[in-house]
Amino acid sequence: MSEQKIYDTIIVGAGAAGLTAALYASRRAMKTLVISQDIGGQAAMTNEIENYPGVDFIPGPELMNKFKAQAEKFGAEFAYAEVVGISKNMDEKNTPVFTLSTNTDKYVGNAVILAFGLTHRHLGVPGEKEFGGKGVSYCATCDAPLFKGRTVAVVGGGNSGVDAALLLAKMCPKVYLVHQRAEFNAEAVLVEQLKQSSVELVLNSKIKEIQGDARVQKIIVQDVNDENKTRAIDTEGVFVEIGFVVDSKLIEGLVELDPRKQIKISTDAETSQPGIFAAGDITNISFKQVVISAGWGATAALKAYEYLQKVKGFRGVSIDWGVSKKSTIMPVGGK
């Protein structure tokens, strides 16, 4: 285990919310650590982003790497690990100090920003688990090139499902899109592109089973209105793009959650636990978009800065515009 450092703020997650929080926290001269297993979150899995203000078009991974580089420029540190536990202790001033345990180390912070997003939703059908990594994928942006020239199927009817089908249609001779309804809930521009593409729509249907030998060979599709009506479709790949769920095991009992297990936050990104803030898709905000997550990440960092000033006597810097010179970080409670 490495020598333990005490950070002013520790951010869990490196998606749009977490990386923006890292930028704003480090610009306020907070000693900032970001803990994540990867960089970019869901945004990094999006092949084309066309609705980020000021940017006509940019691949998701490229935008997220820009976020990271900007945060690092102002001093944010990164630890690539999985957070497996968060505990709270009280210091000599009776204010919270948080210990974050990962699969490799432990880190201590005076404030925490939870921004670890969501996890992929699974189909829960026979064959899905068995063929994971053997034809079943949850990231078209990541794995599409591996299926070039092959027949594939996509499951989903939202933005991610339609976007995945359109991406795969550019490199695969045959793409099926399986959706439980007759209409799509994706953005109108994506649906229009889908209608003009070569993707074969399998509507009012759901996958009942994924079959194969060493790898995926076919899917069994069931009519949602008649369970006795099934269809076998030969395919070498199945891309599951049916959204995300909240993995709340890490935070249950630590902060207040809503009925969907999302973190409840105030208009200042505060949770029910003083010293812990939250931002992005893991929270109960209404819309899950990159620009919105980024905004909440900034809010969480600024509120964490205000909290440390008030509760810990933190002396940072106040920078809202322009580039600052590197500032000296005053130890908490020190001189």
RAQUIZI-V557898 format. One record per residue. N is the residue number from 0. RES is the residue in one letter. SS is DSSP state (@ for helix, = for strand, . for the rest). OMEGA is omega in degrees with one decimal (none if undefined). Layout:
<<N:RES:SS:OMEGA> <N:RES:SS:OMEGA>>
This chain:
<<0:M:.:-179.6> <1:S:.:178.4> <2:E:.:-173.8> <3:Q:.:176.0> <4:K:.:173.0> <5:I:=:-178.8> <6:Y:=:174.3> <7:D:=:177.0> <8:T:=:176.4> <9:I:=:-178.2> <10:I:=:178.5> <11:V:=:-179.0> <12:G:.:-177.0> <13:A:.:170.9> <14:G:.:-178.4> <15:A:@:-179.2> <16:A:@:-177.2> <17:G:@:-178.9> <18:L:@:176.5> <19:T:@:176.2> <20:A:@:179.2> <21:A:@:178.1> <22:L:@:-176.6> <23:Y:@:178.9> <24:A:@:-178.1> <25:S:@:176.4> <26:R:@:174.8> <27:R:.:177.3> <28:A:.:173.3> <29:M:.:173.1> <30:K:.:-166.8> <31:T:=:175.7> <32:L:=:173.8> <33:V:=:177.5> <34:I:=:-179.6> <35:S:=:176.3> <36:Q:.:-179.6> <37:D:.:179.8> <38:I:.:172.2> <39:G:.:-179.7> <40:G:@:-178.3> <41:Q:@:-178.6> <42:A:@:179.6> <43:A:@:178.0> <44:M:@:180.0> <45:T:.:-175.3> <46:N:.:-176.0> <47:E:.:174.9> <48:I:=:-176.4> <49:E:.:-176.4> <50:N:.:174.5> <51:Y:.:-174.0> <52:P:.:177.2> <53:G:.:-179.0> <54:V:.:-178.5> <55:D:.:-179.2> <56:F:.:175.9> <57:I:=:173.9> <58:P:.:-179.2> <59:G:@:-179.7> <60:P:@:-180.0> <61:E:@:179.5> <62:L:@:-178.7> <63:M:@:176.4> <64:N:@:174.8> <65:K:@:176.0> <66:F:@:-176.5> <67:K:@:-178.5> <68:A:@:-179.7> <69:Q:@:178.0> <70:A:@:179.4> <71:E:@:179.5> <72:K:@:-178.3> <73:F:.:170.8> <74:G:.:179.7> <75:A:.:177.5> <76:E:=:-179.0> <77:F:=:173.8> <78:A:=:-176.9> <79:Y:=:-175.2> <80:A:.:176.8> <81:E:.:176.0> <82:V:=:-177.2> <83:V:=:179.4> <84:G:=:176.3> <85:I:=:179.3> <86:S:=:-178.4> <87:K:=:171.9> <88:N:=:179.3> <89:M:=:179.3> <90:D:.:-176.6> <91:E:.:177.1> <92:K:.:179.6> <93:N:.:174.2> <94:T:.:-173.1> <95:P:=:169.2> <96:V:=:-172.5> <97:F:=:175.8> <98:T:=:179.6> <99:L:=:178.9> <100:S:=:175.7> <101:T:=:179.3> <102:N:.:-178.3> <103:T:.:-171.6> <104:D:.:174.1> <105:K:=:-179.2> <106:Y:=:-178.1> <107:V:=:179.8> <108:G:=:177.1> <109:N:=:174.2> <110:A:=:-179.1> <111:V:=:173.7> <112:I:=:179.7> <113:L:=:-176.9> <114:A:.:-172.1> <115:F:.:170.4> <116:G:.:-173.2> <117:L:.:176.7> <118:T:=:-176.5> <119:H:=:174.0> <120:R:.:-178.4> <121:H:.:179.4> <122:L:.:-178.3> <123:G:.:-179.1> <124:V:.:177.6> <125:P:=:177.9> <126:G:.:-177.0> <127:E:.:-178.4> <128:K:.:-176.8> <129:E:.:-176.4> <130:F:.:174.2> <131:G:=:-176.1> <132:G:.:179.0> <133:K:.:-178.7> <134:G:.:176.9> <135:V:=:-177.7> <136:S:=:177.3> <137:Y:.:-179.2> <138:C:.:179.8> <139:A:@:179.7> <140:T:@:-179.2> <141:C:@:-167.1> <142:D:@:-177.2> <143:A:@:-179.0> <144:P:@:-179.9> <145:L:@:-176.1> <146:F:@:179.9> <147:K:.:179.5> <148:G:.:-177.7> <149:R:.:175.0> <150:T:=:-178.2> <151:V:=:176.0> <152:A:=:176.7> <153:V:=:177.0> <154:V:=:177.8> <155:G:.:-179.5> <156:G:.:177.0> <157:G:.:-179.2> <158:N:@:-176.8> <159:S:@:179.7> <160:G:@:-179.2> <161:V:@:178.9> <162:D:@:178.7> <163:A:@:179.6> <164:A:@:179.5> <165:L:@:178.3> <166:L:@:-177.9> <167:L:@:-180.0> <168:A:@:179.6> <169:K:.:-176.1> <170:M:.:-179.6> <171:C:.:-178.6> <172:P:.:-179.0> <173:K:=:178.3> <174:V:=:174.4> <175:Y:=:174.0> <176:L:=:-177.3> <177:V:=:-177.4> <178:H:.:-174.5> <179:Q:.:-177.3> <180:R:.:178.6> <181:A:.:-179.4> <182:E:.:179.4> <183:F:.:176.3> <184:N:.:175.6> <185:A:.:177.7> <186:E:.:-174.7> <187:A:@:-177.9> <188:V:@:178.1> <189:L:@:179.4> <190:V:@:178.6> <191:E:@:177.0> <192:Q:@:179.6> <193:L:@:-178.8> <194:K:@:-178.5> <195:Q:.:-177.5> <196:S:.:179.0> <197:S:.:-177.9> <198:V:.:177.2> <199:E:=:-177.7> <200:L:=:176.7> <201:V:=:-171.2> <202:L:.:-177.7> <203:N:.:-174.9> <204:S:=:175.9> <205:K:=:178.4> <206:I:=:179.5> <207:K:=:-177.4> <208:E:=:173.8> <209:I:=:-174.5> <210:Q:=:177.1> <211:G:=:177.3> <212:D:.:174.7> <213:A:.:178.8> <214:R:.:178.7> <215:V:=:177.6> <216:Q:=:179.8> <217:K:=:173.1> <218:I:=:174.5> <219:I:=:-176.5> <220:V:=:-177.5> <221:Q:=:176.4> <222:D:=:-177.3> <223:V:.:-179.8> <224:N:.:-179.7> <225:D:=:-174.7> <226:E:=:178.2> <227:N:=:-178.5> <228:K:=:-178.6> <229:T:=:-179.2> <230:R:=:176.1> <231:A:=:179.2> <232:I:=:177.3> <233:D:=:179.9> <234:T:.:178.9> <235:E:.:179.5> <236:G:=:176.9> <237:V:=:179.6> <238:F:=:-177.5> <239:V:=:-176.2> <240:E:.:-174.3> <241:I:.:174.4> <242:G:.:-171.9> <243:F:=:177.1> <244:V:=:178.9> <245:V:.:172.9> <246:D:.:-170.0> <247:S:.:-175.4> <248:K:.:-176.8> <249:L:.:-169.4> <250:I:.:178.8> <251:E:=:-178.2> <252:G:.:179.5> <253:L:.:178.2> <254:V:=:-179.0> <255:E:.:-179.7> <256:L:=:175.4> <257:D:.:-177.6> <258:P:.:178.9> <259:R:.:179.9> <260:K:.:174.3> <261:Q:.:-179.9> <262:I:=:177.3> <263:K:.:-179.6> <264:I:.:176.2> <265:S:.:177.3> <266:T:.:176.1> <267:D:.:177.6> <268:A:.:177.9> <269:E:=:172.8> <270:T:.:178.7> <271:S:.:-179.8> <272:Q:.:177.4> <273:P:.:-179.8> <274:G:.:177.1> <275:I:=:-179.1> <276:F:=:-178.4> <277:A:=:-177.5> <278:A:.:173.4> <279:G:@:-170.7> <280:D:@:179.6> <281:I:@:-177.2> <282:T:=:-177.1> <283:N:.:174.3> <284:I:.:-172.8> <285:S:.:-173.1> <286:F:.:-178.3> <287:K:.:-179.3> <288:Q:.:-177.7> <289:V:@:-176.3> <290:V:@:179.5> <291:I:@:176.9> <292:S:@:179.2> <293:A:@:179.0> <294:G:@:179.2> <295:W:@:176.1> <296:G:@:176.7> <297:A:@:179.4> <298:T:@:-178.8> <299:A:@:-179.0> <300:A:@:-179.6> <301:L:@:178.3> <302:K:@:176.4> <303:A:@:177.1> <304:Y:@:178.9> <305:E:@:179.0> <306:Y:@:-179.1> <307:L:@:175.8> <308:Q:@:-174.5> <309:K:@:-171.9> <310:V:@:-174.5> <311:K:@:-177.9> <312:G:.:-177.1> <313:F:.:177.2> <314:R:.:178.8> <315:G:.:175.7> <316:V:.:178.4> <317:S:.:-177.7> <318:I:.:174.6> <319:D:.:-177.6> <320:W:.:175.5> <321:G:.:-177.8> <322:V:.:-179.3> <323:S:.:170.2> <324:K:.:-178.7> <325:K:.:-176.8> <326:S:.:176.5> <327:T:.:-179.9> <328:I:.:177.9> <329:M:.:178.0> <330:P:.:178.6> <331:V:.:179.5> <332:G:.:-176.1> <333:G:.:-179.2> <334:K:.:none>>
